[in-house]
Structure formats: C-alpha cells, structure tokens
C-alpha cells in the first residue's frame, strides 16, 4: 500500500513539474520568441526528460524491486541467499537502479543550477559578471566531483551490487555515506553561492518594502531546496532497511522543489498577465503590493510619449535602465544619478509599443524603444519582459 501511495505521489509531482516547465516555456516563447530562446530554455526541456527518468527509476525501486538492494542484510542472510533465489535478482537489480537513480538525481539538480546561472547572466547583463562566471565554474566542477563520487566511489563498479561477501558502506548505493555527504555538502554550497548573486543587490535596492520582500522570496527559493536535501540525507541515514525506498522517494521530492523554484522567476510575468485578464489586479494592490506611484505590482501601466506611442511599463520593473527585447533583465547597470550611498534605484523601464503593426503580426511587443537615463553611477533593474 505504501508503494502504491508513493507511486501516486511521484507521478503527481511529475505532472505538476512538467506543467511548470511548460508554463515557463510558454512564458519565454511569448516574451522572447522561440527563435530567441537562450541556453537555459533548451536545457530546461532536457531537465523535464531527466526528471521523468528519475521518477520512473524511483517508483521502480518499490514497485518492481520491492525496496530491496544490497544493504541491510546480516552476514548470515548474505551467505544463505542463493543466486537462484528471486530475492537475489531483486537485490542486484535494485542496487543497479540505485546507482542510476543517484546519477539522474545529481544530473538533474546540477542542470537546474546551470539553468539558474545562465538566467542570472542575462539578468546581470551590463554589470560586471565575475560572480556569474565563478558560478558557472563552481556548478561545473562540483557536478564533476559529485558524479565521480557516485560512479568511482566504489571500485570496481560492479561492487555496487555485490551481495556476498558484504560490501563496505560506500559500495551500498542506497545508503552510501560518500554519496550522501558529498552530494549534500556541494549542493548546499552551490545553492548558497547562486543565491548570493541577486540577493545582495535586492537588499540594497531602494524600492517599496513589500515588493522587495516578494523579490527576495522569489530569489531565495534555494533555501527550500537546501532544506529538502538535508532532510533527505537525514532520513536515508536513519531509515535502516527502508533506505533504498527513502533514497528514491526523497530524491523525487527534492528535485520537484528545485524544478518549481527554478522556474518561478520566468513564470511570474505570465501569472500577472493572467491575473490582469481575470480582473484580479486589485487583489495585489489591496494587499499593498504596489510601487511608489500606487500602481499594482502585477499590473503593467501604459503612458504616452510625445510621439503619441504608448509606453509599456513592466510590473517587475524598478529602474530606468535599458533592456534587450529578447532578454529577461532583472539586474542591469546604467547611468543614473547617485545617492550618498552610491546606489540609487529609481522608476521603471519604458518600452514603446507600436500597436498597429504589432496587431497585424499578432506579436504585441515586437517594436521597442527605450528610455535613456542620464547622469553618473549605477542603476539596478528588476525587470522581466511581458509574456
């Protein structure tokens, strides 16, 4: 019964995660166009494939192999278990599935980290990107270290499914302490570093407190992934004979959280647009999620320039800095007057919309011109293109 319950949970999480990735892809296609997809957009589609494979592997641990692997056996049980016994084959194949599951789990987590780092590289375009480049190197090197600890921590590889004699702990993949400690430590380190890229800028930003809190929560989602990873490690170490089942089930739960957290920043503009069409923008303003001019965070505003063309003001925009029509800029450097603290956050990006030609091509924001700020100093922009 417990195995059936987990299978239902796992495939439900998979369906929700695939929906989230689909919404992210839709949002990006509406904002940038499919032809202008960035690397992280394509990699996220591959992440959906990896997550599906991981879910199938995790469910098979319980449904097909009955939660058995080469761990939690006494020396007497190992000596008495015959290769002709069906349990022998279940434990062998279950251990192999554990190695596959660990590889898929780490590959998916680090692929999501890579997507976020690429996303941050677009957000910080115009600023010094040293931290982003360090992040790319950190993600790459920690992934290599993690996957090598899984595949080379027990040599030869076939010892990972050895039954008799009893293999050491690092050759019992369901409960291997090497796999657990290396993965959880490097996972925490990389997530903390990636959060350190956008959060310091947001903390210094001069914007309404509630908007700042909303953005800080959005870009602090890695904390939940860290908590899920630590919890997974503790539960596996204390699960005993259920270690194999716990390893698979909590891998699915942790990666689900990572998929959702990693796609929220791209989905948010699509969400606000849907709320606008449903007439729910007053809900945001009534809860105080509005900017200094009183406009709702979830509601774009239109103004008129001297040319008579409407200017689209994005709901996440907080500065006058410019932005590319194909990129999601959330942090950007541009000249604005400096404050005594050296950082001044002003209003929002203005984007021209040529309504007539856009309606003809059914591409509402194809034609852009941008307000040019003046003065020295730095400007930090919190902005994603309308989708």
Buried (B, 14 or more C-beta within 10 A) or exposed (E): EEBEEBBEBBBEBBEEBBEBBEBBBBBBBBBBEEEBBBEBBEBBEEBBEBBBBBBBBBBBBBBBBBBBBBBBBEEEEBEEBEEEEEBBEBBBBBBBBBBBBBBBBBBBBBBBBBBBBBBBBBBBBBBEBEBBEEBBEBBBEBBEEBBEBBBEBBEEEEBBBBBBEBBEEBBBBBBBBBBBEBBBBBBBEBBEBBBEBBBEBBEEBBBBEBBBEBBBEBBBBBEBBBEBBBBBBBBBBEBEBBBBBBBBBBBBBBBBBBBBBBBBBBBBBBBBBEBBEEEBBEEBBEEEBBBEEEBBBBBBBEEEEEEEBBBBBBBBBBBBBBBBBBBBBBBBBBBBEBEEEEBBBBBBBBBBBBEEEBEEEEEBBEBBBBBEBEEEBBBBBBBBBBB
